[in-house]
Amino acid sequence: MVDNVGDAFLVQTDRGAPNGRVVLIDPRSPDEKRWKTVLPERPEPLQGARTAGGKLFAEYLKDVASRVHVHALDGTLENDVALRASNGERVRWPEERYLRLLHVHVLQLPPTILQYDIATKRSTVFREARVPGFKADDYE
């Protein structure tokens, strides 16, 4: 289960969708025929879904790199999260204002934890691995 929306459960599943999808299930009528699709299956595999700040964040794997999309809780796409921040700014973590993106897969970068500000739609580096002599800008 990802979260609840009112009295219904927001659930990530691969039932009927090998690449994954997110559905809304009413526990009073849980029959699969009554599930409401919030995020339909895509060609890219759904790696995970979570909520924060009243938004639904979905991570997909495309071309061996993570792509994170921000949706309203009804599934409406609002924006994408920039997974490559250009500065090393450190930001504090107030509840429900920021989402930290762990295990972000970007081939040309060392492991990096980004912090996404839900209000400004801006990504900043929270913590990154230091690799002596490695210059990410040398790679595309």
TIMI-2910 file (N, C-alpha, C, CB; in pm, 1 decimal, decimal comma, always signed):
<rs>
+----------+----------+----------+----------+----------+----------+----------+----------+----------+----------+----------+----------+------+
!      n_x !      n_y !      n_z !     ca_x !     ca_y !     ca_z !      c_x !      c_y !      c_z !     cb_x !     cb_y !     cb_z ! resn !
+----------+----------+----------+----------+----------+----------+----------+----------+----------+----------+----------+----------+------+
!    +83,6 !   -117,3 !     +0,0 !     +0,0 !     +0,0 !     +0,0 !    +88,2 !   +123,8 !     +0,0 !    -95,2 !     -0,3 !   +120,6 !  Met !
!    +54,3 !   +219,7 !    -83,9 !   +127,8 !   +344,4 !    -93,6 !    +77,3 !   +442,4 !    +12,4 !   +114,3 !   +404,9 !   -235,2 !  Val !
!    -54,0 !   +457,8 !    +21,9 !   -114,8 !   +553,6 !   +114,7 !   -266,0 !   +532,8 !   +109,3 !    -75,9 !   +702,9 !    +78,6 !  Asp !
!   -337,8 !   +616,6 !   +181,1 !   -482,5 !   +615,5 !   +165,6 !   -525,1 !   +751,5 !   +112,0 !   -554,3 !   +582,7 !   +300,9 !  Asn !
!   -634,2 !   +750,9 !    +38,5 !   -695,5 !   +873,4 !    -11,9 !   -838,4 !   +868,0 !    +39,0 !   -687,7 !   +885,7 !   -171,9 !  Val !
!   -866,3 !   +945,8 !   +141,8 !   -996,2 !   +934,1 !   +207,5 !  -1008,7 !   +796,5 !   +268,3 !  -1111,8 !   +960,5 !   +108,6 !  Gly !
!  -1116,9 !   +726,6 !   +235,5 !  -1139,2 !   +592,1 !   +287,4 !  -1083,8 !   +482,6 !   +197,0 !  -1285,6 !   +569,9 !   +308,0 !  Asp !
!  -1024,8 !   +520,5 !    +83,7 !   -973,5 !   +422,4 !    -12,9 !   -821,9 !   +407,6 !     +0,9 !  -1010,0 !   +464,2 !   -157,5 !  Ala !
!   -771,5 !   +292,7 !    -46,6 !   -628,7 !   +263,4 !    -41,5 !   -564,9 !   +287,6 !   -177,2 !   -604,6 !   +118,9 !     +3,8 !  Phe !
!   -452,7 !   +358,1 !   -176,7 !   -371,9 !   +378,7 !   -296,0 !   -267,5 !   +268,0 !   -296,0 !   -305,5 !   +522,7 !   -299,1 !  Leu !
!   -269,3 !   +182,9 !   -397,9 !   -188,2 !    +60,8 !   -397,8 !   -107,0 !    +50,7 !   -526,3 !   -277,5 !    -63,8 !   -381,2 !  Val !
!    +22,9 !    +17,7 !   -511,9 !   +105,6 !    -14,4 !   -626,8 !    +93,4 !   -163,9 !   -649,5 !   +255,1 !    +29,1 !   -605,4 !  Gln !
!    +64,4 !   -204,1 !   -772,2 !    +44,7 !   -345,9 !   -802,6 !    +95,3 !   -377,6 !   -942,7 !   -104,1 !   -384,4 !   -789,5 !  Thr !
!   +125,4 !   -505,7 !   -965,5 !   +154,7 !   -551,6 !  -1101,5 !    +42,9 !   -643,8 !  -1151,2 !   +291,5 !   -624,7 !  -1106,2 !  Asp !
!    -65,8 !   -650,6 !  -1075,0 !   -181,2 !   -732,0 !  -1114,9 !   -237,9 !   -676,1 !  -1245,2 !   -290,9 !   -734,0 !  -1002,6 !  Arg !
!   -230,7 !   -756,0 !  -1352,1 !   -280,2 !   -712,4 !  -1482,6 !   -191,7 !   -608,9 !  -1548,9 !   -417,9 !   -657,2 !  -1468,6 !  Gly !
!    -73,5 !   -584,3 !  -1492,9 !    +17,8 !   -482,5 !  -1545,9 !   +160,8 !   -522,2 !  -1507,5 !    -18,1 !   -338,7 !  -1490,9 !  Ala !
!   +228,4 !   -602,9 !  -1589,3 !   +362,7 !   -651,1 !  -1553,8 !   +462,6 !   -540,2 !  -1519,3 !   +417,7 !   -732,0 !  -1667,0 !  Pro !
!   +447,5 !   -421,7 !  -1579,6 !   +537,7 !   -310,3 !  -1549,4 !   +491,6 !   -228,2 !  -1429,5 !   +550,5 !   -220,3 !  -1670,2 !  Asn !
!   +379,0 !   -262,5 !  -1372,4 !   +329,4 !   -194,5 !  -1253,7 !   +232,7 !    -82,4 !  -1284,4 !   +443,2 !   -140,8 !  -1175,5 !  Gly !
!   +147,1 !    -54,9 !  -1189,3 !    +50,8 !    +54,8 !  -1196,8 !     +8,6 !    +89,3 !  -1055,0 !    -73,3 !    +17,0 !  -1285,4 !  Arg !
!    -61,6 !   +200,3 !  -1040,4 !   -113,6 !   +241,0 !   -910,4 !   -264,6 !   +248,2 !   -922,9 !    -53,0 !   +378,4 !   -863,3 !  Val !
!   -333,5 !   +185,3 !   -827,2 !   -479,8 !   +180,6 !   -829,2 !   -534,9 !   +229,6 !   -695,9 !   -530,1 !    +37,0 !   -859,2 !  Val !
!   -661,0 !   +267,8 !   -699,2 !   -733,2 !   +308,5 !   -579,4 !   -835,1 !   +199,8 !   -549,7 !   -802,0 !   +449,0 !   -597,3 !  Leu !
!   -830,4 !   +145,9 !   -427,6 !   -917,4 !    +34,7 !   -390,1 !  -1004,3 !    +77,4 !   -271,8 !   -833,8 !    -92,6 !   -354,7 !  Ile !
!  -1133,1 !    +62,7 !   -288,0 !  -1227,0 !    +89,0 !   -179,3 !  -1234,8 !    -38,8 !    -95,9 !  -1369,8 !   +132,2 !   -233,9 !  Asp !
!  -1191,8 !    -37,1 !    +30,4 !  -1192,3 !   -160,2 !   +110,0 !  -1332,2 !   -216,1 !   +136,0 !  -1124,2 !   -135,0 !   +241,5 !  Pro !
!  -1435,9 !   -134,6 !   +117,1 !  -1572,9 !   -184,2 !   +135,3 !  -1620,0 !   -261,2 !    +12,3 !  -1668,9 !    -67,6 !   +164,2 !  Arg !
!  -1554,6 !   -235,8 !   -103,4 !  -1585,2 !   -306,4 !   -228,5 !  -1453,2 !   -337,7 !   -298,0 !  -1679,7 !   -220,8 !   -321,8 !  Ser !
!  -1374,8 !   -431,3 !   -245,3 !  -1240,3 !   -453,3 !   -297,0 !  -1230,5 !   -536,1 !   -424,8 !  -1160,7 !   -518,3 !   -193,7 !  Pro !
!  -1343,0 !   -576,3 !   -481,4 !  -1339,3 !   -655,8 !   -604,1 !  -1256,1 !   -583,5 !   -710,6 !  -1483,2 !   -682,7 !   -656,3 !  Asp !
!  -1168,9 !   -658,7 !   -775,0 !  -1077,0 !   -601,1 !   -873,6 !  -1149,3 !   -524,2 !   -984,7 !   -992,8 !   -710,9 !   -935,0 !  Glu !
!  -1268,6 !   -563,0 !  -1017,9 !  -1345,2 !   -493,1 !  -1121,8 !  -1378,7 !   -349,8 !  -1080,5 !  -1474,3 !   -569,5 !  -1152,6 !  Lys !
!  -1372,0 !   -321,3 !   -950,7 !  -1407,0 !   -188,4 !   -899,3 !  -1284,2 !   -100,7 !   -872,0 !  -1488,2 !   -202,6 !   -771,9 !  Arg !
!  -1163,0 !   -155,0 !   -896,9 !  -1042,9 !    -76,4 !   -877,3 !  -1042,2 !    +41,0 !   -974,3 !   -917,3 !   -163,2 !   -895,5 !  Trp !
!   -997,3 !   +154,0 !   -928,2 !   -984,0 !   +270,8 !  -1015,2 !   -835,2 !   +290,3 !  -1044,6 !  -1046,7 !   +399,6 !   -949,0 !  Lys !
!   -798,8 !   +290,8 !  -1172,0 !   -659,0 !   +311,0 !  -1209,2 !   -622,7 !   +458,2 !  -1192,1 !   -633,2 !   +264,6 !  -1355,2 !  Thr !
!   -520,7 !   +483,8 !  -1112,0 !   -470,7 !   +619,2 !  -1089,5 !   -352,2 !   +645,5 !  -1181,9 !   -430,0 !   +639,3 !   -940,9 !  Val !
!   -256,5 !   +551,9 !  -1186,1 !   -144,1 !   +557,6 !  -1279,0 !   -144,9 !   +428,8 !  -1360,0 !     -7,3 !   +577,1 !  -1203,7 !  Leu !
!   -179,5 !   +437,8 !  -1487,6 !   -183,0 !   +316,1 !  -1568,6 !    -42,3 !   +262,2 !  -1594,9 !   -254,3 !   +343,1 !  -1701,1 !  Pro !
!    -37,2 !   +138,0 !  -1636,9 !    +90,8 !    +76,9 !  -1674,8 !   +151,9 !   +156,0 !  -1789,4 !    +72,2 !    -72,5 !  -1715,2 !  Glu !
!   +283,1 !   +168,4 !  -1786,3 !   +358,0 !   +236,6 !  -1891,8 !   +457,7 !   +137,9 !  -1950,9 !   +430,9 !   +364,2 !  -1837,2 !  Arg !
!   +518,8 !   +172,7 !  -2063,8 !   +622,3 !    +84,6 !  -2118,7 !   +742,7 !    +70,1 !  -2025,3 !   +668,6 !   +137,1 !  -2253,5 !  Pro !
!   +770,2 !   +174,1 !  -1943,4 !   +880,2 !   +169,1 !  -1848,5 !   +832,3 !   +105,2 !  -1718,7 !   +937,1 !   +310,5 !  -1822,5 !  Glu !
!   +916,8 !    +23,4 !  -1654,2 !   +876,6 !    -37,8 !  -1527,6 !   +862,9 !    +66,2 !  -1415,4 !   +978,0 !   -145,0 !  -1487,2 !  Pro !
!   +757,9 !    +52,5 !  -1337,6 !   +735,7 !   +136,3 !  -1220,9 !   +821,9 !    +81,2 !  -1107,3 !   +583,4 !   +140,3 !  -1181,1 !  Leu !
!   +919,5 !   +159,9 !  -1063,5 !  +1011,3 !   +116,4 !   -958,4 !   +954,6 !   +139,4 !   -819,5 !  +1143,4 !   +188,3 !   -971,7 !  Gln !
!   +870,0 !   +240,3 !   -806,1 !   +812,9 !   +267,9 !   -675,9 !   +722,0 !   +389,4 !   -681,5 !   +922,8 !   +288,7 !   -572,9 !  Gly !
!   +631,7 !   +396,3 !   -586,4 !   +540,3 !   +509,5 !   -574,6 !   +528,8 !   +544,3 !   -427,6 !   +400,0 !   +477,4 !   -636,5 !  Ala !
!   +519,6 !   +673,0 !   -398,9 !   +498,9 !   +718,3 !   -262,2 !   +432,1 !   +854,2 !   -264,3 !   +632,2 !   +723,9 !   -184,6 !  Arg !
!   +379,0 !   +893,6 !   -151,2 !   +315,3 !  +1023,7 !   -140,8 !   +393,8 !  +1112,0 !    -44,3 !   +168,8 !  +1009,3 !    -94,8 !  Thr !
!   +383,6 !  +1241,9 !    -67,1 !   +440,8 !  +1342,5 !    +22,6 !   +378,9 !  +1475,8 !    -15,7 !   +598,9 !  +1347,2 !    +13,6 !  Ala !
!   +345,9 !  +1555,5 !    +83,0 !   +293,9 !  +1688,5 !    +56,3 !   +168,2 !  +1690,6 !    -27,2 !   +396,6 !  +1768,7 !    -10,5 !  Gly !
!    +86,2 !  +1585,6 !    -17,7 !    -36,8 !  +1580,5 !    -95,8 !    -16,3 !  +1547,9 !   -242,6 !   -107,4 !  +1709,7 !    -84,7 !  Gly !
!   +101,4 !  +1497,9 !   -277,9 !   +134,4 !  +1460,6 !   -416,3 !   +171,3 !  +1313,2 !   -422,0 !   +250,8 !  +1547,7 !   -471,6 !  Lys !
!   +160,1 !  +1255,9 !   -540,9 !   +198,7 !  +1117,8 !   -566,3 !   +323,8 !  +1120,4 !   -653,2 !    +82,6 !  +1036,8 !   -635,0 !  Leu !
!   +431,9 !  +1059,1 !   -605,0 !   +558,6 !  +1053,7 !   -676,7 !   +576,9 !   +912,7 !   -731,3 !   +677,8 !  +1094,1 !   -584,3 !  Phe !
!   +604,7 !   +901,9 !   -860,4 !   +622,9 !   +771,7 !   -924,3 !   +759,9 !   +768,3 !   -991,2 !   +509,7 !   +743,5 !  -1028,0 !  Ala !
!   +837,5 !   +664,8 !   -957,7 !   +969,7 !   +647,8 !  -1017,4 !   +964,8 !   +536,1 !  -1120,3 !  +1076,0 !   +617,4 !   -909,1 !  Glu !
!  +1004,9 !   +568,5 !  -1241,9 !  +1010,6 !   +472,4 !  -1351,1 !  +1155,3 !   +456,0 !  -1394,3 !   +922,0 !   +517,4 !  -1470,3 !  Tyr !
!  +1187,4 !   +338,4 !  -1447,5 !  +1320,8 !   +312,8 !  -1500,1 !  +1314,1 !   +318,0 !  -1652,0 !  +1376,0 !   +175,2 !  -1450,8 !  Leu !
!  +1384,6 !   +415,4 !  -1711,0 !  +1386,2 !   +430,1 !  -1857,2 !  +1529,9 !   +450,8 !  -1902,1 !  +1295,6 !   +549,3 !  -1903,8 !  Lys !
!  +1571,9 !   +372,3 !  -1999,5 !  +1708,5 !   +381,2 !  -2052,2 !  +1811,0 !   +373,4 !  -1939,0 !  +1727,1 !   +512,1 !  -2131,9 !  Asp !
!  +1792,5 !   +281,1 !  -1847,6 !  +1881,1 !   +251,9 !  -1735,9 !  +1900,6 !   +373,1 !  -1643,8 !  +2015,5 !   +204,8 !  -1788,2 !  Val !
!  +1800,2 !   +458,7 !  -1634,9 !  +1806,2 !   +574,3 !  -1545,6 !  +1668,2 !   +598,9 !  -1486,3 !  +1856,9 !   +700,6 !  -1620,7 !  Ala !
!  +1666,6 !   +649,4 !  -1364,6 !  +1539,4 !   +680,3 !  -1299,4 !  +1477,5 !   +805,4 !  -1358,5 !  +1558,8 !   +697,6 !  -1148,8 !  Ser !
!  +1346,6 !   +804,5 !  -1365,3 !  +1267,3 !   +921,7 !  -1402,2 !  +1158,8 !   +931,9 !  -1294,9 !  +1205,3 !   +909,9 !  -1550,5 !  Arg !
!  +1146,1 !  +1046,8 !  -1232,8 !  +1046,4 !  +1064,2 !  -1127,9 !   +945,7 !  +1167,5 !  -1173,7 !  +1111,9 !  +1106,4 !   -993,6 !  Val !
!   +818,1 !  +1130,7 !  -1165,0 !   +708,5 !  +1217,6 !  -1207,0 !   +622,7 !  +1251,3 !  -1085,3 !   +622,7 !  +1150,1 !  -1318,6 !  His !
!   +576,0 !  +1375,2 !  -1080,8 !   +489,8 !  +1421,1 !   -972,6 !   +347,3 !  +1426,5 !  -1026,1 !   +535,6 !  +1560,8 !   -917,6 !  Val !
!   +254,7 !  +1365,6 !   -951,8 !   +114,3 !  +1359,8 !   -991,0 !    +27,3 !  +1412,0 !   -877,3 !    +73,4 !  +1215,4 !  -1029,1 !  His !
!    -89,5 !  +1463,0 !   -912,7 !   -192,5 !  +1487,0 !   -812,6 !   -238,8 !  +1349,2 !   -766,6 !   -312,8 !  +1574,5 !   -869,7 !  Ala !
!   -308,4 !  +1342,2 !   -654,7 !   -352,4 !  +1212,2 !   -603,4 !   -453,3 !  +1143,2 !   -694,1 !   -412,2 !  +1229,1 !   -466,4 !  Leu !
!   -510,7 !  +1215,8 !   -790,4 !   -601,8 !  +1152,8 !   -886,6 !   -527,3 !  +1099,8 !  -1008,5 !   -708,8 !  +1252,1 !   -930,8 !  Asp !
!   -393,5 !  +1116,7 !  -1010,5 !   -312,0 !  +1065,8 !  -1119,9 !   -274,1 !  +1169,1 !  -1223,8 !   -382,8 !   +955,9 !  -1186,1 !  Gly !
!   -326,5 !  +1289,5 !  -1215,9 !   -294,5 !  +1394,0 !  -1312,8 !   -146,4 !  +1430,5 !  -1301,7 !   -383,7 !  +1519,2 !  -1290,5 !  Thr !
!    -74,6 !  +1422,2 !  -1414,5 !    +67,8 !  +1455,8 !  -1416,3 !    +83,6 !  +1605,8 !  -1394,6 !   +134,3 !  +1412,0 !  -1550,5 !  Leu !
!   +169,4 !  +1642,6 !  -1300,2 !   +194,7 !  +1784,2 !  -1273,2 !   +330,7 !  +1828,9 !  -1324,6 !   +184,9 !  +1811,6 !  -1124,3 !  Glu !
!   +433,5 !  +1748,3 !  -1301,9 !   +566,6 !  +1783,3 !  -1351,1 !   +661,3 !  +1666,5 !  -1328,4 !   +619,8 !  +1911,1 !  -1281,5 !  Asn !
!   +781,1 !  +1680,9 !  -1383,1 !   +887,4 !  +1583,7 !  -1362,3 !   +986,6 !  +1642,7 !  -1262,4 !   +957,9 !  +1546,5 !  -1497,2 !  Asp !
!  +1058,7 !  +1555,7 !  -1193,9 !  +1159,8 !  +1599,4 !  -1098,5 !  +1294,0 !  +1598,1 !  -1168,7 !  +1161,7 !  +1509,0 !   -971,3 !  Val !
!  +1366,4 !  +1709,7 !  -1162,1 !  +1501,7 !  +1715,3 !  -1217,3 !  +1590,7 !  +1630,9 !  -1127,9 !  +1554,6 !  +1863,1 !  -1227,7 !  Ala !
!  +1649,0 !  +1526,9 !  -1183,4 !  +1731,0 !  +1436,4 !  -1104,0 !  +1878,6 !  +1474,4 !  -1105,6 !  +1714,4 !  +1295,3 !  -1154,1 !  Leu !
!  +1910,3 !  +1581,5 !  -1171,7 !  +2048,8 !  +1626,6 !  -1172,2 !  +2050,5 !  +1772,6 !  -1129,8 !  +2115,0 !  +1607,5 !  -1312,9 !  Arg !
!  +2079,7 !  +1795,4 !  -1004,6 !  +2088,2 !  +1931,9 !   -953,4 !  +2226,7 !  +1986,9 !   -983,6 !  +2058,6 !  +1936,9 !   -800,5 !  Ala !
!  +2235,9 !  +2116,4 !  -1007,0 !  +2363,5 !  +2174,8 !  -1047,2 !  +2441,3 !  +2234,5 !   -930,4 !  +2340,2 !  +2280,8 !  -1150,9 !  Ser !
!  +2388,5 !  +2227,3 !   -809,7 !  +2462,8 !  +2284,1 !   -697,1 !  +2462,2 !  +2188,7 !   -579,1 !  +2403,8 !  +2419,4 !   -655,9 !  Asn !
!  +2542,8 !  +2218,4 !   -480,7 !  +2553,4 !  +2133,4 !   -363,4 !  +2481,7 !  +2191,8 !   -243,6 !  +2697,3 !  +2109,9 !   -329,5 !  Gly !
!  +2380,2 !  +2269,2 !   -267,4 !  +2305,5 !  +2336,8 !   -161,7 !  +2247,7 !  +2236,7 !    -62,5 !  +2193,6 !  +2421,7 !   -221,6 !  Glu !
!  +2256,5 !  +2268,2 !    +63,9 !  +2199,8 !  +2184,2 !   +169,9 !  +2073,0 !  +2251,3 !   +220,6 !  +2302,4 !  +2161,7 !   +286,8 !  Arg !
!  +1966,9 !  +2174,8 !   +233,8 !  +1838,8 !  +2231,3 !   +276,5 !  +1784,7 !  +2148,5 !   +391,9 !  +1736,7 !  +2235,3 !   +158,7 !  Val !
!  +1720,8 !  +2212,5 !   +491,8 !  +1663,0 !  +2137,4 !   +602,9 !  +1538,3 !  +2061,7 !   +557,2 !  +1628,6 !  +2231,7 !   +719,7 !  Arg !
!  +1485,7 !  +1977,2 !   +640,7 !  +1381,0 !  +1880,2 !   +604,1 !  +1254,2 !  +1899,2 !   +685,6 !  +1432,1 !  +1737,9 !   +622,5 !  Trp !
!  +1172,9 !  +2003,2 !   +661,8 !  +1044,4 !  +2014,2 !   +731,8 !   +947,8 !  +1907,5 !   +679,6 !   +983,6 !  +2156,7 !   +713,8 !  Pro !
!   +865,0 !  +1856,1 !   +765,9 !   +769,3 !  +1751,7 !   +730,5 !   +679,6 !  +1794,8 !   +616,0 !   +684,8 !  +1714,6 !   +851,0 !  Glu !
!   +661,8 !  +1709,1 !   +518,8 !   +568,3 !  +1726,7 !   +407,5 !   +601,9 !  +1841,9 !   +313,7 !   +431,8 !  +1747,4 !   +461,3 !  Glu !
!   +719,0 !  +1902,4 !   +326,9 !   +755,1 !  +2006,4 !   +231,1 !   +855,9 !  +1954,6 !   +130,0 !   +811,4 !  +2128,4 !   +303,4 !  Arg !
!   +939,7 !  +1862,5 !   +173,5 !  +1042,7 !  +1808,0 !    +86,9 !  +1026,9 !  +1657,2 !    +74,7 !  +1181,8 !  +1843,3 !   +139,9 !  Tyr !
!  +1076,3 !  +1605,1 !    -34,9 !  +1082,7 !  +1461,1 !    -54,9 !  +1227,0 !  +1429,2 !    -89,3 !   +983,2 !  +1412,1 !   -167,7 !  Leu !
!  +1286,1 !  +1338,7 !    -15,6 !  +1421,9 !  +1297,4 !    -49,1 !  +1414,0 !  +1177,3 !   -140,5 !  +1504,7 !  +1264,9 !    +78,3 !  Arg !
!  +1490,1 !  +1183,5 !   -247,6 !  +1490,3 !  +1077,5 !   -347,2 !  +1613,9 !   +991,8 !   -325,5 !  +1486,7 !  +1135,4 !   -491,7 !  Leu !
!  +1592,9 !   +872,7 !   -272,7 !  +1701,8 !   +781,2 !   -244,9 !  +1718,4 !   +684,2 !   -360,5 !  +1677,3 !   +705,5 !   -114,1 !  Leu !
!  +1836,1 !   +633,4 !   -377,2 !  +1863,8 !   +532,9 !   -480,5 !  +1829,8 !   +585,3 !   -620,1 !  +1784,7 !   +404,5 !   -452,3 !  His !
!  +1862,2 !   +709,4 !   -644,6 !  +1838,9 !   +765,7 !   -777,0 !  +1941,2 !   +706,1 !   -872,3 !  +1847,7 !   +921,9 !   -775,2 !  Val !
!  +1892,9 !   +651,0 !   -982,3 !  +1980,1 !   +584,3 !  -1078,6 !  +2006,0 !   +677,1 !  -1196,8 !  +1917,7 !   +450,7 !  -1126,7 !  His !
!  +2125,6 !   +732,4 !  -1201,2 !  +2169,5 !   +811,8 !  -1314,8 !  +2311,5 !   +764,3 !  -1342,3 !  +2161,8 !   +969,6 !  -1286,6 !  Val !
!  +2333,1 !   +701,5 !  -1458,7 !  +2459,4 !   +632,9 !  -1484,6 !  +2582,4 !   +721,0 !  -1472,6 !  +2456,2 !   +573,7 !  -1619,8 !  Leu !
!  +2574,8 !   +846,1 !  -1516,1 !  +2693,8 !   +929,0 !  -1517,2 !  +2721,2 !   +998,6 !  -1383,5 !  +2681,6 !  +1031,3 !  -1625,1 !  Gln !
!  +2644,4 !   +966,9 !  -1279,6 !  +2664,7 !  +1030,0 !  -1149,7 !  +2694,4 !   +926,5 !  -1042,6 !  +2542,3 !  +1112,0 !  -1110,7 !  Leu !
!  +2781,9 !   +962,4 !   -947,6 !  +2797,7 !   +874,2 !   -831,6 !  +2667,4 !   +873,6 !   -752,2 !  +2917,4 !   +919,8 !   -741,7 !  Pro !
!  +2649,0 !   +778,6 !   -661,2 !  +2524,6 !   +776,5 !   -583,3 !  +2497,5 !   +913,1 !   -519,5 !  +2531,4 !   +667,5 !   -474,2 !  Pro !
!  +2376,6 !   +961,1 !   -541,2 !  +2338,8 !  +1095,0 !   -496,3 !  +2199,5 !  +1090,2 !   -435,8 !  +2344,1 !  +1196,8 !   -613,1 !  Thr !
!  +2180,8 !  +1162,7 !   -327,0 !  +2047,8 !  +1178,5 !   -268,8 !  +2005,0 !  +1321,0 !   -298,4 !  +2046,4 !  +1147,8 !   -113,2 !  Ile !
!  +1895,8 !  +1334,5 !   -371,3 !  +1842,9 !  +1466,1 !   -403,3 !  +1725,2 !  +1497,8 !   -312,5 !  +1800,8 !  +1473,8 !   -551,1 !  Leu !
!  +1704,5 !  +1624,2 !   -288,9 !  +1590,6 !  +1669,1 !   -210,4 !  +1503,5 !  +1753,2 !   -302,2 !  +1635,4 !  +1749,9 !    -83,3 !  Gln !
!  +1377,8 !  +1714,2 !   -314,7 !  +1283,2 !  +1781,4 !   -402,7 !  +1189,8 !  +1866,1 !   -318,5 !  +1203,4 !  +1679,4 !   -488,1 !  Tyr !
!  +1185,6 !  +1996,4 !   -346,9 !  +1096,8 !  +2088,5 !   -276,5 !   +962,9 !  +2086,9 !   -349,1 !  +1157,0 !  +2234,1 !   -270,0 !  Asp !
!   +860,7 !  +2036,7 !   -283,4 !   +729,7 !  +2020,3 !   -345,7 !   +670,9 !  +2154,4 !   -387,8 !   +634,3 !  +1949,4 !   -250,3 !  Ile !
!   +688,6 !  +2257,7 !   -306,5 !   +630,1 !  +2388,6 !   -335,9 !   +696,6 !  +2456,9 !   -454,4 !   +639,7 !  +2477,9 !   -214,5 !  Ala !
!   +830,3 !  +2453,4 !   -460,1 !   +900,7 !  +2525,0 !   -567,6 !   +931,6 !  +2436,6 !   -688,0 !  +1029,7 !  +2583,4 !   -514,3 !  Thr !
!   +910,6 !  +2305,6 !   -673,3 !   +940,4 !  +2208,5 !   -779,4 !  +1088,1 !  +2211,3 !   -817,1 !   +854,4 !  +2236,7 !   -903,4 !  Lys !
!  +1173,9 !  +2226,4 !   -715,8 !  +1316,7 !  +2239,0 !   -738,8 !  +1391,9 !  +2126,3 !   -668,3 !  +1367,2 !  +2375,9 !   -690,6 !  Arg !
!  +1489,3 !  +2068,0 !   -737,3 !  +1574,3 !  +1964,2 !   -680,1 !  +1707,5 !  +2024,0 !   -639,1 !  +1595,4 !  +1848,7 !   -779,9 !  Ser !
!  +1757,1 !  +1983,1 !   -522,8 !  +1890,7 !  +2021,7 !   -478,9 !  +1959,9 !  +1896,7 !   -426,1 !  +1885,2 !  +2134,7 !   -369,8 !  Thr !
!  +2091,7 !  +1899,8 !   -424,4 !  +2168,4 !  +1787,6 !   -372,1 !  +2159,2 !  +1790,4 !   -220,2 !  +2317,1 !  +1793,1 !   -419,8 !  Val !
!  +2117,1 !  +1679,6 !   -162,7 !  +2115,1 !  +1666,7 !    -16,9 !  +2246,5 !  +1605,2 !    +29,3 !  +1994,3 !  +1580,4 !    +30,3 !  Phe !
!  +2287,8 !  +1497,8 !    -35,9 !  +2413,9 !  +1431,8 !     -4,7 !  +2458,0 !  +1355,4 !   -129,0 !  +2400,1 !  +1336,2 !   +119,4 !  Arg !
!  +2588,0 !  +1358,7 !   -156,5 !  +2638,9 !  +1284,8 !   -271,8 !  +2771,0 !  +1219,1 !   -237,3 !  +2655,4 !  +1377,4 !   -393,4 !  Glu !
!  +2798,6 !  +1109,2 !   -304,0 !  +2926,2 !  +1041,0 !   -286,4 !  +3033,9 !  +1121,8 !   -357,8 !  +2920,3 !   +894,6 !   -340,6 !  Ala !
!  +3148,8 !  +1128,8 !   -298,2 !  +3262,4 !  +1199,2 !   -358,2 !  +3354,8 !  +1095,7 !   -421,7 !  +3339,3 !  +1285,6 !   -251,5 !  Arg !
!  +3383,8 !  +1113,9 !   -549,6 !  +3474,5 !  +1025,1 !   -620,9 !  +3589,0 !  +1110,6 !   -672,9 !  +3401,6 !   +948,5 !   -737,8 !  Val !
!  +3708,7 !  +1097,6 !   -615,6 !  +3822,2 !  +1181,2 !   -656,4 !  +3849,6 !  +1170,2 !   -806,8 !  +3947,6 !  +1141,7 !   -577,7 !  Pro !
!  +3863,2 !  +1285,0 !   -872,3 !  +3895,4 !  +1289,2 !  -1014,1 !  +3780,2 !  +1268,1 !  -1108,9 !  +3995,7 !  +1190,0 !  -1042,4 !  Gly !
!  +3661,2 !  +1233,1 !  -1058,4 !  +3546,1 !  +1207,9 !  -1145,4 !  +3475,2 !  +1338,4 !  -1176,1 !  +3448,4 !  +1107,6 !  -1080,2 !  Phe !
!  +3451,0 !  +1363,1 !  -1305,8 !  +3380,6 !  +1485,0 !  -1349,4 !  +3256,6 !  +1442,6 !  -1427,9 !  +3474,3 !  +1577,9 !  -1437,2 !  Lys !
!  +3139,8 !  +1451,8 !  -1364,2 !  +3013,9 !  +1408,3 !  -1426,7 !  +2986,2 !  +1482,1 !  -1556,0 !  +2897,7 !  +1428,5 !  -1331,1 !  Ala !
!  +3030,1 !  +1607,8 !  -1566,2 !  +3004,2 !  +1685,4 !  -1687,0 !  +3079,2 !  +1631,7 !  -1808,9 !  +3041,8 !  +1829,9 !  -1663,9 !  Asp !
!  +3176,7 !  +1542,6 !  -1788,3 !  +3249,1 !  +1481,0 !  -1900,1 !  +3166,4 !  +1371,7 !  -1967,5 !  +3382,0 !  +1422,8 !  -1851,3 !  Asp !
!  +3050,6 !  +1337,7 !  -1908,4 !  +2968,3 !  +1228,4 !  -1958,5 !  +2830,8 !  +1278,4 !  -1994,6 !  +2958,4 !  +1116,5 !  -1856,0 !  Tyr !
!  +2769,8 !  +1214,2 !  -2091,8 !  +2634,2 !  +1250,0 !  -2134,1 !  +2542,8 !  +1131,8 !  -2119,6 !  +2632,6 !  +1300,3 !  -2278,5 !  Glu !
+----------+----------+----------+----------+----------+----------+----------+----------+----------+----------+----------+----------+------+
</rs>
